[in-house]
Amino acid sequence: MNTFDILFYHIFSYFKTKYKQKSNAIAMIYVSVLQCALLLLLGVFFAKFFNQMNMDTMSESKTWTLFVLVSGFIFFKNWLQYTGKRRMMIHAKMNKKTKPMYNIWLLLLLPIIVLVLTYILFQAV
């Protein structure tokens, strides 16, 4: 199990009591948005780094197209991964472990924090 599986389980278990049917979709969208935000942060970092090194890499339009394609792949991969057996395996493994309680508000703000960091890095230099 990786970090995103643990985050998925905590978001899923939090929303399971409030939204029984939609908790899986909420947790899946949360993990997908977080992964896309981290991908965007990594892409902006490397774009600024390559710009400072005076390297000619991809054009801006091709980079955004690649980001949209990879984001679509991430959503599709998570949809396949968290709707079937994998979700049941995560649930079974997490029931056996002692659950560290994460602050749900911090988890929900994590994608926003990553996007703010991306914006700050994008405006730098």
DSSP file (Angstrom, degrees, kcal/mol; ACC not computed):
  #  RESIDUE AA STRUCTURE BP1 BP2  ACC     N-H-->O    O-->H-N    N-H-->O    O-->H-N    TCO  KAPPA ALPHA  PHI   PSI    X-CA   Y-CA   Z-CA
    1    1 A M              0   0    0      0, 0.0     2,-0.2     0, 0.0     0, 0.0   0.000 360.0 360.0 360.0 137.7    0.0    0.0    0.0
    2    2 A N     >  -     0   0    0      1,-0.0     4,-1.6     0, 0.0     3,-0.3  -0.458 360.0 -91.5-105.0-178.2    1.2    3.4   -0.9
    3    3 A T  H  > S+     0   0    0      1,-0.2     4,-2.5     2,-0.2     5,-0.2   0.864 123.4  54.8 -62.7 -38.4    0.5    6.8    0.6
    4    4 A F  H  > S+     0   0    0      1,-0.2     4,-2.5     2,-0.2    -1,-0.2   0.843 104.9  54.1 -67.7 -32.4   -2.4    7.5   -1.8
    5    5 A D  H  > S+     0   0    0     -3,-0.3     4,-2.3     2,-0.2    -1,-0.2   0.910 109.8  47.6 -65.0 -41.0   -4.1    4.3   -0.7
    6    6 A I  H  X S+     0   0    0     -4,-1.6     4,-2.2     2,-0.2    -2,-0.2   0.917 112.9  47.9 -65.9 -43.2   -3.9    5.4    2.9
    7    7 A L  H  X S+     0   0    0     -4,-2.5     4,-2.4     1,-0.2     5,-0.3   0.907 110.7  52.8 -63.6 -40.6   -5.2    8.8    2.1
    8    8 A F  H  X S+     0   0    0     -4,-2.5     4,-2.8     1,-0.2    -2,-0.2   0.925 109.5  48.8 -58.1 -45.4   -8.0    7.2    0.0
    9    9 A Y  H  X S+     0   0    0     -4,-2.3     4,-2.9     1,-0.2    -1,-0.2   0.899 111.3  48.7 -65.4 -40.1   -9.0    5.0    2.9
   10   10 A H  H  X S+     0   0    0     -4,-2.2     4,-1.8     2,-0.2    -1,-0.2   0.913 115.0  43.8 -68.4 -41.0   -9.1    7.9    5.4
   11   11 A I  H  X S+     0   0    0     -4,-2.4     4,-2.3     2,-0.2    -2,-0.2   0.918 115.4  50.3 -66.6 -42.0  -11.2   10.1    3.1
   12   12 A F  H  X S+     0   0    0     -4,-2.8     4,-1.2    -5,-0.3    -2,-0.2   0.928 111.9  46.1 -60.9 -46.5  -13.4    7.1    2.3
   13   13 A S  H  X S+     0   0    0     -4,-2.9     4,-0.6     1,-0.2    -1,-0.2   0.833 111.9  52.1 -70.0 -30.7  -14.0    6.2    5.9
   14   14 A Y  H >< S+     0   0    0     -4,-1.8     3,-0.5    -5,-0.2     4,-0.5   0.938 116.6  37.9 -68.0 -46.0  -14.7    9.8    6.9
   15   15 A F  H 3X S+     0   0    0     -4,-2.3     4,-3.1     1,-0.2    -2,-0.2   0.585  98.1  81.1 -82.9  -9.7  -17.3   10.3    4.2
   16   16 A K  H 3< S+     0   0    0     -4,-1.2    -1,-0.2     1,-0.2    -2,-0.2   0.860  92.5  49.5 -63.9 -35.0  -18.8    6.8    4.6
   17   17 A T  T << S+     0   0    0     -4,-0.6    -1,-0.2    -3,-0.5     3,-0.2   0.829 121.6  33.0 -73.8 -30.4  -20.8    7.9    7.6
   18   18 A K  T  4 S+     0   0    0     -4,-0.5     2,-0.6     1,-0.3    -2,-0.2   0.899 131.0  25.4 -92.1 -47.1  -22.3   11.0    5.9
   19   19 A Y     X  -     0   0    0     -4,-3.1     4,-1.0     1,-0.2    -1,-0.3  -0.844  67.4-179.1-122.4  92.0  -22.6   10.0    2.2
   20   20 A K  T  4 S+     0   0    0     -2,-0.6     4,-0.3    -3,-0.2     3,-0.3   0.917  80.4  31.8 -61.4 -49.5  -22.9    6.2    2.0
   21   21 A Q  T  4 S+     0   0    0      1,-0.2     3,-0.4     2,-0.1     4,-0.3   0.826 122.8  45.2 -81.0 -32.1  -23.1    5.8   -1.7
   22   22 A K  T  > S+     0   0    0      1,-0.2     4,-2.4     2,-0.1    -1,-0.2   0.424  84.0  93.5 -95.2   1.8  -21.0    8.6   -2.9
   23   23 A S  H  X S+     0   0    0     -4,-1.0     4,-2.3    -3,-0.3     5,-0.2   0.870  85.5  51.0 -65.4 -36.4  -18.1    8.2   -0.4
   24   24 A N  H  > S+     0   0    0     -3,-0.4     4,-2.3    -4,-0.3    -1,-0.2   0.918 112.0  46.7 -66.2 -42.6  -16.1    6.0   -2.9
   25   25 A A  H  > S+     0   0    0     -4,-0.3     4,-2.4     2,-0.2     5,-0.2   0.890 112.3  50.6 -67.0 -38.9  -16.4    8.6   -5.6
   26   26 A I  H  X S+     0   0    0     -4,-2.4     4,-2.3     2,-0.2    -2,-0.2   0.934 113.2  45.0 -63.9 -45.8  -15.5   11.5   -3.3
   27   27 A A  H  X S+     0   0    0     -4,-2.3     4,-2.3     2,-0.2    -2,-0.2   0.888 113.4  50.6 -66.1 -38.6  -12.4    9.7   -2.1
   28   28 A M  H  X S+     0   0    0     -4,-2.3     4,-2.1     2,-0.2    -2,-0.2   0.910 112.0  46.5 -66.5 -41.8  -11.4    8.7   -5.7
   29   29 A I  H  X S+     0   0    0     -4,-2.4     4,-2.7     2,-0.2     5,-0.2   0.892 110.9  53.9 -66.7 -38.8  -11.8   12.3   -6.9
   30   30 A Y  H  X S+     0   0    0     -4,-2.3     4,-2.5    -5,-0.2    -2,-0.2   0.947 110.9  44.4 -59.4 -49.5   -9.8   13.6   -3.9
   31   31 A V  H  X S+     0   0    0     -4,-2.3     4,-2.4     1,-0.2    -1,-0.2   0.893 114.4  50.0 -64.6 -39.2   -6.9   11.2   -4.6
   32   32 A S  H  X S+     0   0    0     -4,-2.1     4,-2.4     2,-0.2    -1,-0.2   0.917 111.5  47.3 -65.7 -43.4   -7.0   12.0   -8.4
   33   33 A V  H  X S+     0   0    0     -4,-2.7     4,-2.5     2,-0.2    -2,-0.2   0.904 112.3  50.7 -65.0 -40.6   -7.0   15.8   -7.8
   34   34 A L  H  X S+     0   0    0     -4,-2.5     4,-2.2    -5,-0.2    -2,-0.2   0.919 111.4  47.4 -62.9 -43.3   -4.2   15.5   -5.3
   35   35 A Q  H  X S+     0   0    0     -4,-2.4     4,-2.1     2,-0.2    -2,-0.2   0.897 112.9  48.7 -65.6 -39.8   -2.1   13.5   -7.7
   36   36 A C  H  X S+     0   0    0     -4,-2.4     4,-2.3     2,-0.2    -2,-0.2   0.880 110.6  51.4 -67.2 -37.3   -2.8   15.9  -10.6
   37   37 A A  H  X S+     0   0    0     -4,-2.5     4,-2.3     2,-0.2    -2,-0.2   0.902 110.8  47.7 -66.0 -40.5   -1.9   18.9   -8.3
   38   38 A L  H  X S+     0   0    0     -4,-2.2     4,-2.4     2,-0.2    -2,-0.2   0.881 111.0  51.8 -66.3 -37.5    1.4   17.2   -7.4
   39   39 A L  H  X S+     0   0    0     -4,-2.1     4,-2.5     2,-0.2    -2,-0.2   0.905 110.1  48.8 -63.0 -41.9    2.0   16.5  -11.1
   40   40 A L  H  X S+     0   0    0     -4,-2.3     4,-2.6     2,-0.2     5,-0.2   0.906 110.4  50.9 -64.6 -42.1    1.4   20.2  -11.9
   41   41 A L  H  X S+     0   0    0     -4,-2.3     4,-2.2     1,-0.2    -2,-0.2   0.920 112.2  46.8 -61.3 -43.9    3.8   21.2   -9.1
   42   42 A L  H  X S+     0   0    0     -4,-2.4     4,-2.3     2,-0.2    -2,-0.2   0.898 112.6  50.0 -64.9 -41.2    6.5   18.9  -10.4
   43   43 A G  H  X S+     0   0    0     -4,-2.5     4,-2.2     2,-0.2    -2,-0.2   0.902 111.4  47.4 -65.4 -41.8    5.9   20.2  -14.0
   44   44 A V  H  X S+     0   0    0     -4,-2.6     4,-2.5     2,-0.2     5,-0.2   0.897 110.9  53.1 -66.6 -39.6    6.1   23.8  -13.0
   45   45 A F  H  X S+     0   0    0     -4,-2.2     4,-2.4    -5,-0.2    -2,-0.2   0.947 112.5  42.9 -59.6 -48.9    9.3   23.2  -11.0
   46   46 A F  H  X S+     0   0    0     -4,-2.3     4,-2.9     2,-0.2     5,-0.2   0.857 111.9  54.6 -68.7 -33.3   11.0   21.5  -13.9
   47   47 A A  H  X S+     0   0    0     -4,-2.2     4,-1.9     2,-0.2    -1,-0.2   0.932 112.4  43.0 -63.6 -44.7    9.8   24.1  -16.3
   48   48 A K  H  X S+     0   0    0     -4,-2.5     4,-2.1     2,-0.2    -2,-0.2   0.879 114.5  51.5 -68.1 -37.3   11.3   26.9  -14.2
   49   49 A F  H  X S+     0   0    0     -4,-2.4     4,-1.6    -5,-0.2    -2,-0.2   0.938 112.1  44.9 -64.6 -46.5   14.4   24.9  -13.6
   50   50 A F  H  <>S+     0   0    0     -4,-2.9     5,-2.7     1,-0.2    -1,-0.2   0.838 111.1  54.9 -67.6 -31.5   15.0   24.3  -17.3
   51   51 A N  H ><5S+     0   0    0     -4,-1.9     3,-1.1    -5,-0.2    -1,-0.2   0.902 108.3  48.3 -66.2 -40.8   14.2   27.9  -18.0
   52   52 A Q  H 3<5S+     0   0    0     -4,-2.1    -2,-0.2     1,-0.2    -1,-0.2   0.819 110.1  51.9 -68.0 -30.5   16.9   29.0  -15.6
   53   53 A M  T 3<5S-     0   0    0     -4,-1.6    -1,-0.2    -5,-0.2    -2,-0.2   0.417 112.7-122.2 -85.3   2.5   19.3   26.6  -17.2
   54   54 A N  T < 5 +     0   0    0     -3,-1.1     2,-0.4     1,-0.2    -3,-0.2   0.869  57.7 154.9  57.7  41.0   18.5   28.1  -20.7
   55   55 A M      < -     0   0    0     -5,-2.7     2,-0.8    -6,-0.1    -1,-0.2  -0.814  41.7-138.3 -98.3 138.6   17.4   24.7  -22.0
   56   56 A D        +     0   0    0     -2,-0.4     3,-0.1     1,-0.1    -5,-0.0  -0.860  42.1 147.9 -96.8 110.9   14.9   24.5  -24.9
   57   57 A T        -     0   0    0     -2,-0.8     2,-0.2     1,-0.4    -1,-0.1   0.356  52.0 -18.9-111.8-118.8   12.5   21.8  -24.1
   58   58 A M        -     0   0    0      1,-0.1    -1,-0.4     2,-0.0     2,-0.1  -0.555  67.1-106.4 -92.7 156.5    8.8   21.6  -25.0
   59   59 A S     >  -     0   0    0     -2,-0.2     4,-1.9     1,-0.1     5,-0.1  -0.369  32.9-110.5 -74.8 164.3    6.6   24.4  -26.1
   60   60 A E  H  > S+     0   0    0      1,-0.2     4,-2.3     2,-0.2     5,-0.2   0.887 116.3  51.0 -66.2 -39.2    4.0   25.6  -23.6
   61   61 A S  H  > S+     0   0    0      1,-0.2     4,-2.0     2,-0.2    -1,-0.2   0.890 110.8  48.5 -68.0 -37.7    1.0   24.4  -25.6
   62   62 A K  H  > S+     0   0    0      2,-0.2     4,-2.3     1,-0.2    -1,-0.2   0.860 110.2  53.0 -68.4 -34.0    2.5   20.9  -25.9
   63   63 A T  H  X S+     0   0    0     -4,-1.9     4,-2.3     2,-0.2    -2,-0.2   0.921 109.9  46.4 -66.6 -43.9    3.3   20.9  -22.2
   64   64 A W  H  X S+     0   0    0     -4,-2.3     4,-2.3     2,-0.2    -2,-0.2   0.877 111.8  52.0 -66.3 -36.4   -0.3   21.7  -21.3
   65   65 A T  H  X S+     0   0    0     -4,-2.0     4,-2.2     2,-0.2    -2,-0.2   0.920 110.3  48.4 -63.6 -43.2   -1.6   19.1  -23.7
   66   66 A L  H  X S+     0   0    0     -4,-2.3     4,-2.6     1,-0.2     5,-0.2   0.895 110.3  52.1 -63.5 -40.1    0.7   16.5  -22.1
   67   67 A F  H  X S+     0   0    0     -4,-2.3     4,-2.4     2,-0.2    -2,-0.2   0.913 109.9  48.3 -62.5 -43.1   -0.6   17.5  -18.6
   68   68 A V  H  X S+     0   0    0     -4,-2.3     4,-2.2     2,-0.2    -2,-0.2   0.905 112.9  48.3 -65.1 -41.0   -4.2   17.1  -19.7
   69   69 A L  H  X S+     0   0    0     -4,-2.2     4,-2.0     2,-0.2    -2,-0.2   0.920 113.6  45.8 -65.5 -43.9   -3.5   13.7  -21.2
   70   70 A V  H  X S+     0   0    0     -4,-2.6     4,-2.3     2,-0.2    -2,-0.2   0.874 111.4  53.3 -68.2 -36.0   -1.6   12.5  -18.1
   71   71 A S  H  X S+     0   0    0     -4,-2.4     4,-2.3    -5,-0.2    -2,-0.2   0.906 108.3  50.1 -64.0 -41.2   -4.3   13.9  -15.8
   72   72 A G  H  X S+     0   0    0     -4,-2.2     4,-2.2     1,-0.2    -2,-0.2   0.895 110.2  50.6 -62.0 -39.9   -6.9   11.9  -17.8
   73   73 A F  H  X S+     0   0    0     -4,-2.0     4,-2.9     2,-0.2    -2,-0.2   0.897 108.6  52.2 -63.8 -40.6   -4.8    8.8  -17.4
   74   74 A I  H  X S+     0   0    0     -4,-2.3     4,-2.5     2,-0.2     5,-0.2   0.923 110.5  47.4 -62.4 -45.1   -4.6    9.4  -13.6
   75   75 A F  H  X S+     0   0    0     -4,-2.3     4,-2.1     2,-0.2    -1,-0.2   0.914 114.6  46.9 -62.7 -42.1   -8.3    9.7  -13.3
   76   76 A F  H  X S+     0   0    0     -4,-2.2     4,-2.2     2,-0.2    -2,-0.2   0.912 112.3  49.8 -65.8 -42.8   -8.9    6.6  -15.4
   77   77 A K  H  X S+     0   0    0     -4,-2.9     4,-2.5     1,-0.2    -2,-0.2   0.914 113.0  46.4 -62.6 -43.9   -6.2    4.6  -13.4
   78   78 A N  H  X S+     0   0    0     -4,-2.5     4,-2.7     2,-0.2    -1,-0.2   0.859 109.5  54.6 -68.6 -34.2   -7.7    5.6  -10.1
   79   79 A W  H  < S+     0   0    0     -4,-2.1     4,-0.5    -5,-0.2    -2,-0.2   0.924 113.7  41.6 -63.6 -43.3  -11.2    4.8  -11.3
   80   80 A L  H  < S+     0   0    0     -4,-2.2     3,-0.4     1,-0.2     4,-0.4   0.893 118.6  46.7 -67.9 -39.1  -10.0    1.3  -12.2
   81   81 A Q  H  < S+     0   0    0     -4,-2.5     3,-0.4     1,-0.2     6,-0.4   0.889 115.9  39.1 -74.3 -41.2   -8.0    0.9   -9.1
   82   82 A Y  S  < S+     0   0    0     -4,-2.7    -1,-0.2     1,-0.2    -2,-0.1   0.272 105.6  62.9-101.3  12.3  -10.4    2.1   -6.4
   83   83 A T  S    S+     0   0    0     -4,-0.5    -1,-0.2    -3,-0.4    -2,-0.1   0.517 106.5  27.9-108.4  -6.1  -13.7    0.6   -7.6
   84   84 A G  S >> S-     0   0    0     -3,-0.4     4,-1.2    -4,-0.4     3,-0.5   0.074 117.9 -25.1-123.4-129.6  -12.9   -3.0   -7.5
   85   85 A K  H 3> S+     0   0    0      1,-0.2     4,-2.5     2,-0.2     5,-0.2   0.826 122.2  64.3 -63.6 -34.6  -10.8   -5.5   -5.6
   86   86 A R  H 3> S+     0   0    0     -5,-0.3     4,-2.6     1,-0.2    -1,-0.2   0.888 100.5  51.3 -61.3 -39.3   -8.2   -3.0   -4.7
   87   87 A R  H <> S+     0   0    0     -3,-0.5     4,-2.4    -6,-0.4    -1,-0.2   0.896 110.7  48.7 -64.7 -39.4  -10.6   -1.0   -2.5
   88   88 A M  H  X S+     0   0    0     -4,-1.2     4,-2.2     2,-0.2    -2,-0.2   0.876 111.4  49.9 -67.5 -36.7  -11.6   -4.2   -0.7
   89   89 A M  H  X S+     0   0    0     -4,-2.5     4,-2.5     2,-0.2    -2,-0.2   0.906 111.0  49.0 -67.3 -40.9   -8.0   -5.1   -0.1
   90   90 A I  H  X S+     0   0    0     -4,-2.6     4,-2.6     2,-0.2     5,-0.2   0.924 111.6  49.9 -62.4 -44.0   -7.2   -1.7    1.2
   91   91 A H  H  X S+     0   0    0     -4,-2.4     4,-1.6     1,-0.2    -2,-0.2   0.908 111.9  47.8 -61.8 -42.5  -10.2   -1.9    3.5
   92   92 A A  H  X S+     0   0    0     -4,-2.2     4,-1.0     1,-0.2    -1,-0.2   0.901 114.4  46.1 -67.0 -40.7   -9.1   -5.3    4.8
   93   93 A K  H  X S+     0   0    0     -4,-2.5     4,-1.1     1,-0.2     3,-0.3   0.883 112.6  49.5 -69.6 -37.9   -5.5   -4.2    5.4
   94   94 A M  H  < S+     0   0    0     -4,-2.6    -1,-0.2     1,-0.2    -2,-0.2   0.777 104.4  59.0 -75.6 -24.5   -6.5   -1.0    7.1
   95   95 A N  H  < S+     0   0    0     -4,-1.6    -1,-0.2    -5,-0.2    -2,-0.2   0.822 105.3  50.7 -69.7 -30.0   -8.9   -2.7    9.5
   96   96 A K  H  < S+     0   0    0     -4,-1.0    -1,-0.2    -3,-0.3    -2,-0.2   0.813 103.5  70.7 -75.8 -30.7   -6.1   -4.9   10.8
   97   97 A K  S  < S-     0   0    0     -4,-1.1     2,-0.4     1,-0.1     0, 0.0  -0.442  93.8-103.8 -85.8 157.7   -3.8   -1.9   11.5
   98   98 A T        -     0   0    0     -2,-0.1    -1,-0.1     1,-0.1    -2,-0.1  -0.697  43.2-124.1 -76.9 133.0   -4.2    0.6   14.2
   99   99 A K        -     0   0    0     -2,-0.4     2,-0.5    -4,-0.1    -1,-0.1  -0.675  12.5-145.6 -86.8 117.4   -5.5    3.7   12.5
  100  100 A P        -     0   0    0      0, 0.0     2,-0.7     0, 0.0    -3,-0.0  -0.692  25.4-126.9 -75.3 131.3   -3.5    6.9   12.9
  101  101 A M        -     0   0    0     -2,-0.5     2,-0.3     2,-0.0   -91,-0.0  -0.696  25.5-164.6 -85.4 118.2   -6.0    9.7   13.0
  102  102 A Y        -     0   0    0     -2,-0.7     2,-0.6     1,-0.0     3,-0.1  -0.724  32.3-102.4 -96.0 149.8   -5.3   12.4   10.5
  103  103 A N     >  -     0   0    0     -2,-0.3     4,-1.9     1,-0.2     3,-0.2  -0.622  29.0-151.3 -71.5 119.9   -6.9   15.8   10.7
  104  104 A I  H  > S+     0   0    0     -2,-0.6     4,-2.4     1,-0.2     5,-0.2   0.843  93.2  55.0 -66.3 -33.8   -9.6   15.7    8.0
  105  105 A W  H  > S+     0   0    0      2,-0.2     4,-1.8     1,-0.2    -1,-0.2   0.873 107.2  50.1 -68.9 -35.4   -9.4   19.4    7.4
  106  106 A L  H  > S+     0   0    0      2,-0.2     4,-0.9    -3,-0.2    -2,-0.2   0.900 111.2  49.4 -67.0 -39.4   -5.7   19.2    6.7
  107  107 A L  H  < S+     0   0    0     -4,-1.9     3,-0.4     1,-0.2    -2,-0.2   0.899 111.8  48.1 -65.2 -39.7   -6.3   16.4    4.3
  108  108 A L  H  < S+     0   0    0     -4,-2.4     4,-0.4     1,-0.2    -1,-0.2   0.812 113.3  48.0 -71.4 -28.6   -9.0   18.3    2.5
  109  109 A L  H  X S+     0   0    0     -4,-1.8     4,-2.6     1,-0.2    -1,-0.2   0.599  88.3  89.1 -84.7 -11.4   -6.8   21.4    2.3
  110  110 A L  H  X S+     0   0    0     -4,-0.9     4,-2.2    -3,-0.4    -1,-0.2   0.894  87.2  46.8 -57.6 -45.9   -3.8   19.5    1.0
  111  111 A P  H  > S+     0   0    0      0, 0.0     4,-2.2     0, 0.0    -1,-0.2   0.885 113.3  50.4 -63.9 -34.8   -4.6   19.8   -2.7
  112  112 A I  H  > S+     0   0    0     -4,-0.4     4,-2.2     2,-0.2    -2,-0.2   0.904 109.7  50.3 -67.6 -39.9   -5.3   23.5   -2.2
  113  113 A I  H  X S+     0   0    0     -4,-2.6     4,-2.4     2,-0.2    -1,-0.2   0.910 110.6  49.5 -63.0 -42.2   -2.0   24.0   -0.5
  114  114 A V  H  X S+     0   0    0     -4,-2.2     4,-2.1    -5,-0.2    -2,-0.2   0.898 110.7  49.9 -64.3 -40.1   -0.2   22.2   -3.3
  115  115 A L  H  X S+     0   0    0     -4,-2.2     4,-2.2     2,-0.2    -2,-0.2   0.868 109.8  51.0 -67.2 -35.5   -2.0   24.4   -5.9
  116  116 A V  H  X S+     0   0    0     -4,-2.2     4,-2.5     2,-0.2    -2,-0.2   0.914 110.4  49.2 -66.4 -42.1   -1.0   27.6   -3.9
  117  117 A L  H  X S+     0   0    0     -4,-2.4     4,-2.5     1,-0.2    -2,-0.2   0.885 110.2  51.9 -62.2 -37.8    2.6   26.4   -3.9
  118  118 A T  H  X S+     0   0    0     -4,-2.1     4,-2.4     2,-0.2    -2,-0.2   0.912 109.5  48.9 -63.9 -42.7    2.4   25.8   -7.6
  119  119 A Y  H  X S+     0   0    0     -4,-2.2     4,-1.9     2,-0.2    -2,-0.2   0.909 111.7  49.0 -64.0 -42.4    1.1   29.3   -8.2
  120  120 A I  H  X S+     0   0    0     -4,-2.5     4,-1.0     1,-0.2    -2,-0.2   0.922 113.8  46.0 -63.7 -43.2    3.9   30.8   -6.1
  121  121 A L  H  < S+     0   0    0     -4,-2.5     3,-0.2     1,-0.2    -2,-0.2   0.869 110.3  54.4 -66.4 -35.5    6.5   28.8   -8.0
  122  122 A F  H  < S+     0   0    0     -4,-2.4    -1,-0.2     1,-0.2    -2,-0.2   0.854 110.1  46.5 -66.3 -35.1    4.9   29.7  -11.3
  123  123 A Q  H  < S+     0   0    0     -4,-1.9    -1,-0.2    -5,-0.1    -2,-0.2   0.656  92.3 103.7 -81.1 -16.4    5.1   33.4  -10.4
  124  124 A A     <        0   0    0     -4,-1.0    -3,-0.0    -3,-0.2    -4,-0.0  -0.390 360.0 360.0 -70.0 143.8    8.8   33.1   -9.3
  125  125 A V              0   0    0     -2,-0.1    -1,-0.2   -73,-0.0    -2,-0.1   0.421 360.0 360.0  52.1 360.0   11.5   34.4  -11.5
